[in-house]
């Protein structure tokens, strides 16, 4: 698996963001994947991982599935369905994949699962490919 490009200041994948998640994303030719342990510093309630952090990771894994194919896109819509609470200390495996595109619009799906394979959350996303001038700006961010 190859590691997917990142911006070191990104909240989700940046290794230089002191407040970030520092998740590393890989591409297996079909899916983008990452694994994180639900850290207590990102609680929503005591002992429960914040749902917004889960959503941010799902967004990132879905967009990385497109970025791995050298397409620069931005999120236009995302739907998350939460299945069960994530407890701090739980290991979470994320995967995202491209399921279709029409012109500049890309459709993805993603999931966050526990060690037992049961889903914590699932998501779908819509992303639009950046126009050339904005794409050039986005490319400058990558390490």
Backbone as CSV, one residue per row, in Angstrom:
resi,resn,N_x,N_y,N_z,CA_x,CA_y,CA_z,C_x,C_y,C_z
1,UNK,0.840,-1.184,0.000,0.000,0.000,0.000,0.881,1.243,0.000
2,UNK,0.420,2.241,-0.732,1.196,3.484,-0.776,0.553,4.526,0.140
3,UNK,1.410,5.323,0.774,0.894,6.402,1.612,0.381,7.520,0.711
4,UNK,-0.753,8.091,1.097,-1.383,9.150,0.317,-0.816,10.495,0.758
5,UNK,-0.654,11.392,-0.197,-0.114,12.722,0.063,-0.883,13.415,1.178
6,UNK,-0.176,14.288,1.901,-0.790,15.002,3.019,-0.259,16.419,3.066
7,UNK,-0.945,17.244,3.867,-0.476,18.582,4.216,-0.114,18.525,5.689
8,UNK,1.105,18.836,6.040,1.590,18.658,7.414,0.839,19.487,8.445
9,UNK,0.117,20.521,8.026,-0.654,21.340,8.950,-2.109,20.931,9.089
10,UNK,-2.533,19.918,8.341,-3.931,19.471,8.358,-4.329,18.959,9.741
11,UNK,-5.532,19.292,10.184,-6.024,18.817,11.480,-6.117,17.296,11.520
12,UNK,-6.528,16.670,10.428,-6.720,15.216,10.432,-5.423,14.475,10.117
13,UNK,-4.733,14.836,9.047,-3.581,14.031,8.612,-2.229,14.690,8.835
14,UNK,-2.218,15.917,9.283,-0.955,16.622,9.425,-0.126,16.176,10.609
15,UNK,1.114,15.831,10.357,1.995,15.376,11.441,2.629,16.540,12.199
16,UNK,2.423,17.783,11.729,2.973,18.956,12.404,1.906,19.788,13.123
17,UNK,0.663,19.336,13.081,-0.418,20.055,13.759,-0.505,19.547,15.190
18,UNK,-0.073,20.362,16.154,-0.001,19.902,17.549,-1.362,19.571,18.143
19,UNK,-2.442,20.077,17.566,-3.776,19.799,18.079,-4.496,18.736,17.257
20,UNK,-3.838,18.218,16.237,-4.487,17.337,15.276,-4.476,15.866,15.631
21,UNK,-5.052,15.095,14.722,-5.208,13.646,14.897,-3.996,12.859,14.405
22,UNK,-3.241,13.431,13.493,-2.017,12.815,12.950,-2.255,11.431,12.319
23,UNK,-3.404,11.259,11.694,-3.726,9.994,11.033,-2.931,9.866,9.736
24,UNK,-2.456,8.662,9.454,-1.732,8.381,8.212,-2.642,7.546,7.325
25,UNK,-2.745,7.932,6.072,-3.671,7.299,5.141,-2.903,6.564,4.051
26,UNK,-3.416,5.397,3.696,-2.799,4.547,2.688,-3.843,4.146,1.654
27,UNK,-3.355,3.817,0.455,-4.244,3.429,-0.646,-3.835,2.049,-1.130
28,UNK,-4.813,1.143,-1.224,-4.530,-0.234,-1.641,-4.896,-0.503,-3.101
29,UNK,-5.180,0.554,-3.845,-5.584,0.405,-5.237,-7.089,0.495,-5.412
30,UNK,-7.831,0.357,-4.318,-9.289,0.446,-4.341,-9.819,1.362,-3.241
31,UNK,-9.192,1.281,-2.078,-9.679,2.008,-0.904,-8.554,2.795,-0.234
32,UNK,-8.949,3.911,0.361,-8.069,4.624,1.289,-8.378,4.072,2.673
33,UNK,-7.352,3.896,3.487,-7.544,3.320,4.815,-6.663,4.035,5.839
34,UNK,-7.119,4.009,7.094,-6.325,4.460,8.221,-6.861,3.795,9.472
35,UNK,-6.067,3.839,10.521,-6.461,3.315,11.834,-6.088,4.334,12.888
36,UNK,-6.983,4.556,13.835,-6.678,5.429,14.962,-7.228,4.793,16.230
37,UNK,-6.687,5.230,17.342,-7.233,4.862,18.644,-7.943,6.095,19.171
38,UNK,-9.187,5.930,19.606,-10.004,7.051,20.090,-9.366,7.640,21.341
39,UNK,-8.777,8.817,21.175,-8.035,9.481,22.241,-8.978,10.262,23.161
40,UNK,-8.718,10.209,24.426,-9.541,10.880,25.434,-9.608,12.391,25.210
41,UNK,-8.581,12.968,24.614,-8.588,14.419,24.397,-9.630,14.844,23.363
42,UNK,-10.255,13.901,22.690,-11.297,14.210,21.704,-12.656,13.660,22.136
43,UNK,-12.909,13.657,23.436,-14.205,13.217,23.962,-15.292,14.232,23.649
44,UNK,-16.524,13.714,23.512,-17.712,14.558,23.455,-18.417,14.518,24.801
45,UNK,-18.591,13.328,25.314,-19.032,13.054,26.686,-17.923,12.239,27.336
46,UNK,-17.951,12.114,28.635,-16.913,11.359,29.334,-16.861,9.923,28.794
47,UNK,-15.702,9.570,28.317,-15.478,8.212,27.826,-16.006,7.941,26.423
48,UNK,-16.616,8.938,25.787,-17.198,8.772,24.447,-16.482,9.694,23.466
49,UNK,-15.989,9.129,22.390,-15.303,9.881,21.328,-16.307,10.817,20.653
50,UNK,-15.894,12.025,20.376,-16.774,13.027,19.779,-17.186,12.618,18.358
51,UNK,-18.483,12.678,18.080,-18.990,12.313,16.753,-18.462,13.185,15.639
52,UNK,-18.159,14.441,15.943,-17.602,15.335,14.925,-16.202,14.929,14.500
53,UNK,-15.446,14.376,15.425,-14.102,13.882,15.088,-14.233,12.650,14.197
54,UNK,-15.176,11.782,14.532,-15.444,10.607,13.696,-15.824,11.052,12.279
55,UNK,-16.680,12.078,12.180,-17.093,12.598,10.868,-15.911,13.181,10.103
56,UNK,-15.027,13.900,10.797,-13.850,14.477,10.139,-12.965,13.378,9.554
57,UNK,-12.785,12.299,10.300,-11.977,11.179,9.807,-12.655,10.486,8.621
58,UNK,-13.974,10.357,8.661,-14.689,9.766,7.526,-14.567,10.650,6.286
59,UNK,-14.702,11.951,6.450,-14.539,12.877,5.336,-13.138,12.734,4.743
60,UNK,-12.152,12.694,5.605,-10.763,12.616,5.140,-10.481,11.310,4.398
61,UNK,-10.967,10.193,4.916,-10.686,8.914,4.259,-11.386,8.832,2.899
62,UNK,-12.550,9.470,2.782,-13.241,9.448,1.487,-12.542,10.367,0.482
63,UNK,-12.114,11.539,0.943,-11.430,12.456,0.027,-10.054,11.900,-0.363
64,UNK,-9.410,11.173,0.549,-8.100,10.570,0.245,-8.215,9.497,-0.830
65,UNK,-9.368,8.815,-0.894,-9.573,7.808,-1.938,-9.542,8.445,-3.326
66,UNK,-9.940,9.706,-3.398,-9.905,10.438,-4.668,-8.525,11.055,-4.879
67,UNK,-7.957,11.649,-3.838,-6.623,12.251,-3.922,-5.580,11.206,-4.331
68,UNK,-5.750,9.969,-3.895,-4.813,8.895,-4.254,-4.762,8.674,-5.762
69,UNK,-5.793,9.139,-6.460,-5.855,9.020,-7.919,-5.470,10.350,-8.587
70,UNK,-4.770,11.203,-7.809,-4.274,12.495,-8.295,-5.375,13.430,-8.783
71,UNK,-6.526,13.362,-8.117,-7.636,14.282,-8.384,-7.803,15.159,-7.158
72,UNK,-7.848,16.455,-7.354,-7.973,17.402,-6.252,-9.423,17.863,-6.160
73,UNK,-10.059,17.493,-5.054,-11.473,17.767,-4.861,-11.710,18.440,-3.516
74,UNK,-12.888,19.032,-3.373,-13.327,19.594,-2.102,-14.707,19.022,-1.784
75,UNK,-14.994,18.936,-0.500,-16.256,18.378,-0.037,-17.407,19.332,-0.337
76,UNK,-18.493,18.788,-0.904,-19.697,19.591,-1.102,-20.874,19.066,-0.286
77,UNK,-20.826,17.776,0.066,-21.906,17.195,0.870,-21.425,15.903,1.497
78,UNK,-21.851,15.686,2.733,-21.499,14.437,3.405,-22.657,14.051,4.327
79,UNK,-22.963,12.770,4.343,-23.987,12.240,5.243,-23.335,11.166,6.090
80,UNK,-23.519,11.265,7.402,-22.956,10.281,8.327,-24.099,9.619,9.080
81,UNK,-24.023,8.313,9.176,-24.966,7.569,10.008,-24.164,6.919,11.129
82,UNK,-24.523,7.262,12.356,-23.842,6.716,13.531,-24.588,5.466,13.978
83,UNK,-23.841,4.375,14.183,-24.449,3.097,14.554,-24.309,2.809,16.042
84,UNK,-23.153,3.100,16.590,-22.915,2.860,18.011,-21.811,3.792,18.500
85,UNK,-21.821,4.068,19.781,-20.818,4.981,20.352,-19.423,4.378,20.285
86,UNK,-18.461,5.249,20.052,-17.048,4.876,20.127,-16.567,5.271,21.522
87,UNK,-15.996,4.335,22.223,-15.440,4.607,23.558,-13.984,5.022,23.418
88,UNK,-13.547,5.925,24.291,-12.134,6.275,24.251,-11.329,5.006,24.503
89,UNK,-10.260,4.869,23.768,-9.438,3.663,23.833,-9.767,2.655,22.747
90,UNK,-10.949,2.771,22.108,-11.296,1.856,21.011,-10.387,2.095,19.814
91,UNK,-9.994,1.015,19.144,-9.289,1.123,17.873,-10.350,1.210,16.780
92,UNK,-10.172,2.166,15.870,-11.129,2.372,14.783,-10.398,2.241,13.449
93,UNK,-10.949,1.421,12.569,-10.411,1.272,11.215,-11.357,1.994,10.256
94,UNK,-10.796,2.900,9.482,-11.561,3.685,8.513,-11.200,3.236,7.112
95,UNK,-12.191,3.194,6.236,-11.918,2.964,4.824,-12.882,3.819,4.008
96,UNK,-12.404,4.249,2.861,-13.219,5.047,1.954,-12.895,4.682,0.528
97,UNK,-13.914,4.735,-0.309,-13.681,4.412,-1.715,-14.589,5.222,-2.619
98,UNK,-14.110,5.412,-3.813,-14.860,6.095,-4.859,-15.861,5.100,-5.437
99,UNK,-17.130,5.503,-5.510,-18.134,4.592,-6.080,-18.698,5.100,-7.403
100,UNK,-18.364,6.334,-7.780,-18.828,6.836,-9.067,-18.440,8.289,-9.268
101,UNK,-18.519,8.717,-10.516,-18.323,10.136,-10.796,-19.045,10.506,-12.080
102,UNK,-19.394,11.768,-12.148,-20.058,12.325,-13.332,-19.471,13.706,-13.541
103,UNK,-18.649,13.828,-14.551,-17.971,15.095,-14.783,-17.039,15.411,-13.627
104,UNK,-17.236,16.577,-13.001,-16.384,17.011,-11.887,-16.890,16.513,-10.543
105,UNK,-18.034,15.824,-10.498,-18.623,15.356,-9.244,-18.221,13.908,-8.963
106,UNK,-17.717,13.668,-7.746,-17.290,12.333,-7.322,-18.142,11.894,-6.137
107,UNK,-18.559,10.627,-6.148,-19.388,10.060,-5.088,-18.567,8.987,-4.365
108,UNK,-18.589,9.040,-3.045,-17.796,8.105,-2.244,-18.645,7.469,-1.151
109,UNK,-18.075,6.422,-0.564,-18.650,5.842,0.651,-17.506,5.533,1.599
110,UNK,-17.820,5.575,2.886,-16.807,5.310,3.889,-17.407,4.599,5.088
111,UNK,-16.526,3.993,5.877,-16.988,3.343,7.098,-15.915,3.406,8.162
112,UNK,-16.390,3.361,9.398,-15.525,3.305,10.576,-15.968,2.077,11.346
113,UNK,-15.061,1.118,11.524,-15.420,-0.136,12.184,-14.480,-0.427,13.350
114,UNK,-14.973,-1.229,14.273,-14.178,-1.649,15.412,-13.417,-2.925,15.123
115,UNK,-12.691,-3.406,16.125,-11.920,-4.640,15.979,-12.786,-5.842,15.614
116,UNK,-14.037,-5.799,16.040,-14.947,-6.912,15.750,-15.591,-6.803,14.374
117,UNK,-15.256,-5.750,13.624,-15.803,-5.565,12.283,-17.154,-4.883,12.247
118,UNK,-17.735,-4.622,13.407,-19.038,-3.958,13.446,-18.850,-2.456,13.253
119,UNK,-19.777,-1.851,12.500,-19.601,-0.423,12.199,-19.932,0.492,13.372
120,UNK,-19.057,1.469,13.566,-19.358,2.584,14.454,-20.169,3.616,13.674
121,UNK,-19.779,3.819,12.411,-20.450,4.798,11.559,-20.178,4.473,10.090
122,UNK,-21.110,4.898,9.241,-20.943,4.803,7.793,-21.243,6.176,7.208
123,UNK,-20.732,6.427,6.002,-20.917,7.749,5.406,-20.948,7.656,3.890
124,UNK,-21.536,8.671,3.301,-21.436,8.901,1.868,-20.991,10.344,1.685
125,UNK,-20.312,10.592,0.596,-19.832,11.943,0.354,-19.904,12.313,-1.109
126,UNK,-20.052,13.610,-1.340,-19.980,14.168,-2.690,-18.874,15.212,-2.683
127,UNK,-18.035,15.142,-3.698,-16.877,16.014,-3.816,-16.831,16.564,-5.226
128,UNK,-16.390,17.796,-5.357,-16.272,18.398,-6.677,-14.797,18.669,-6.955
129,UNK,-14.399,18.372,-8.184,-13.010,18.587,-8.571,-12.722,20.080,-8.671
130,UNK,-11.592,20.462,-8.112,-11.186,21.865,-8.107,-10.854,22.326,-9.523
131,UNK,-11.233,23.552,-9.811,-10.856,24.156,-11.086,-9.354,24.427,-11.055
132,UNK,-8.755,24.609,-12.216,-7.294,24.676,-12.348,-6.635,25.686,-11.416
133,UNK,-7.179,26.887,-11.287,-6.533,27.883,-10.436,-6.571,27.475,-8.968
134,UNK,-7.691,26.917,-8.519,-7.804,26.469,-7.132,-6.991,25.194,-6.911
135,UNK,-6.960,24.330,-7.909,-6.158,23.108,-7.838,-4.693,23.452,-7.604
136,UNK,-4.196,24.438,-8.305,-2.795,24.860,-8.147,-2.548,25.325,-6.704
137,UNK,-3.507,26.019,-6.129,-3.384,26.466,-4.743,-3.378,25.275,-3.781
138,UNK,-4.250,24.301,-4.025,-4.308,23.117,-3.168,-3.007,22.304,-3.266
139,UNK,-2.475,22.181,-4.464,-1.248,21.411,-4.667,-0.081,21.982,-3.878
140,UNK,-0.041,23.293,-3.693,1.038,23.926,-2.956,1.032,23.513,-1.492
141,UNK,-0.100,23.059,-0.985,-0.205,22.652,0.418,0.455,21.310,0.694
142,UNK,0.482,20.441,-0.308,0.961,19.073,-0.087,2.447,19.019,0.211
143,UNK,2.802,18.124,1.096,4.213,17.922,1.466,4.947,17.186,0.357
